[in-house]
Amino acid sequence: MAHVANLVRWEWFKLRRRWMPWILLAILVLISQMAVWGTFFGYRDQQRSGGTVFFGAGGSFGEQVEVRCNDVLAGRTPELPPDTDSRLIERLIQQCQERSAQNQKELQDLRGGFTLPSSIALSLLLIQGFGLILTAILASLAVATEYSWGTLRSVLIKGAGRWPLLAAKLILMALLIAGALVVISLAVAPSSQIAQGFVSDEAQVKLPIQWGDVAVAFGKSWFAFLPYVALVTFIAVLTGSPAAGTAAALGYYFAEQITVAILTNAFDWFETVADYLLVRNIAAWILVDAPFPDPGFFLSFGGTGFPGELHAFLVLTAYSLALGGLAFWVFRRRDVAGGGGG
């Protein structure tokens, strides 16, 4: 274990001197800020508009006019023709009055998105899909770069050992993911405070989650990355190329979801098959029972009806062990050639 710990430290020394990990971290931090500022601007827009209703006959585009409820209730309807029937105006007023309760609920939900601690949980949810893509890049870089450089043989000759070296790379990846999630959480906290400072009303906000739930969301988010790291590591070891490892992992990410979207709509039986695929179970693990809807970039083409949380946990654990085991098996048995340039 001491040998593996030294290798982890050495791997970190090599990786931290490169620009790519820091660039990927900066991208994740910027994406996580969308959780705060996206909901904040949505909240301010909802406050100003009071919700919207539509005027005009349904049908083709261009026949309906969107009207802000605050304008309707204040007697200002500049979007409507001047000769609009007063009965239609009264109907709009009635619709806006009926929409009042829904508007308050939407304001509460949006307020929770930029208020601590809910904003941290939302940011962890938001970065998950993007994070898988960036993790594929980083894991391929950490695992396969020495293949393309031609330095892996010399590292092994010096006595690093095959399984300790690969174990060190995987442990480092797990630690880096945890560290990135901590940095994201710390970056979201001051942004949430700033956003709350721009809100003038002091109404009591009923938050969807508390601090204890944030710890659970943090653990779930961290665990969701591990099977994908195992997948990328296996591909990187198999191909010996960081570029090929990244391309294959990203290709699988999108190909699975597109395939699921097509085949689950074409064949009912394929949904059972889809419930055992990797990315779908990552989405299920994160989204099932989440206090927020999917904010995007899981794509979730397969729609709702994800498998249960326990099912997702067991499937992801199986993927982690199987793909990790295959990566070790390939790494131990394959001959290490010189640099391949890929």
Rosetta blueprint (number, residue, H / E / L):
1 M L
2 A H
3 H H
4 V H
5 A H
6 N H
7 L H
8 V H
9 R H
10 W H
11 E H
12 W H
13 F H
14 K H
15 L H
16 R H
17 R L
18 R L
19 W H
20 M H
21 P H
22 W H
23 I H
24 L H
25 L H
26 A H
27 I H
28 L H
29 V H
30 L H
31 I H
32 S H
33 Q H
34 M H
35 A H
36 V H
37 W H
38 G H
39 T H
40 F H
41 F H
42 G H
43 Y H
44 R H
45 D H
46 Q H
47 Q H
48 R H
49 S H
50 G L
51 G L
52 T E
53 V E
54 F E
55 F E
56 G L
57 A L
58 G L
59 G L
60 S L
61 F L
62 G L
63 E L
64 Q L
65 V E
66 E E
67 V E
68 R E
69 C H
70 N H
71 D H
72 V H
73 L H
74 A L
75 G L
76 R L
77 T L
78 P L
79 E L
80 L L
81 P L
82 P L
83 D L
84 T L
85 D L
86 S H
87 R H
88 L H
89 I H
90 E H
91 R H
92 L H
93 I H
94 Q H
95 Q H
96 C H
97 Q H
98 E H
99 R H
100 S H
101 A H
102 Q H
103 N H
104 Q H
105 K H
106 E H
107 L H
108 Q H
109 D H
110 L H
111 R H
112 G H
113 G H
114 F L
115 T L
116 L L
117 P L
118 S H
119 S H
120 I H
121 A H
122 L H
123 S H
124 L H
125 L H
126 L H
127 I H
128 Q H
129 G H
130 F H
131 G H
132 L H
133 I H
134 L H
135 T H
136 A H
137 I H
138 L H
139 A H
140 S H
141 L H
142 A H
143 V H
144 A H
145 T H
146 E H
147 Y H
148 S H
149 W H
150 G L
151 T L
152 L H
153 R H
154 S H
155 V H
156 L H
157 I H
158 K L
159 G L
160 A L
161 G L
162 R H
163 W H
164 P H
165 L H
166 L H
167 A H
168 A H
169 K H
170 L H
171 I H
172 L H
173 M H
174 A H
175 L H
176 L H
177 I H
178 A H
179 G H
180 A H
181 L H
182 V H
183 V H
184 I H
185 S H
186 L H
187 A H
188 V H
189 A H
190 P H
191 S H
192 S H
193 Q H
194 I H
195 A H
196 Q H
197 G H
198 F L
199 V L
200 S L
201 D L
202 E L
203 A L
204 Q L
205 V L
206 K L
207 L L
208 P L
209 I L
210 Q L
211 W H
212 G H
213 D H
214 V H
215 A H
216 V H
217 A H
218 F H
219 G H
220 K H
221 S H
222 W H
223 F H
224 A H
225 F H
226 L H
227 P H
228 Y H
229 V H
230 A H
231 L H
232 V H
233 T H
234 F H
235 I H
236 A H
237 V H
238 L H
239 T H
240 G L
241 S L
242 P H
243 A H
244 A H
245 G H
246 T H
247 A H
248 A H
249 A H
250 L H
251 G H
252 Y H
253 Y H
254 F H
255 A H
256 E H
257 Q H
258 I H
259 T H
260 V H
261 A H
262 I H
263 L H
264 T H
265 N H
266 A H
267 F L
268 D L
269 W L
270 F H
271 E H
272 T H
273 V H
274 A H
275 D L
276 Y L
277 L L
278 L H
279 V H
280 R H
281 N H
282 I H
283 A H
284 A H
285 W H
286 I H
287 L H
288 V L
289 D L
290 A L
291 P L
292 F L
293 P L
294 D L
295 P L
296 G L
297 F L
298 F L
299 L L
300 S L
301 F L
302 G L
303 G L
304 T L
305 G L
306 F L
307 P L
308 G L
309 E H
310 L H
311 H H
312 A H
313 F H
314 L H
315 V H
316 L H
317 T H
318 A H
319 Y H
320 S H
321 L H
322 A H
323 L H
324 G H
325 G H
326 L H
327 A H
328 F H
329 W H
330 V H
331 F H
332 R H
333 R H
334 R L
335 D L
336 V L
337 A L
338 G L
339 G L
340 G L
341 G L
342 G L
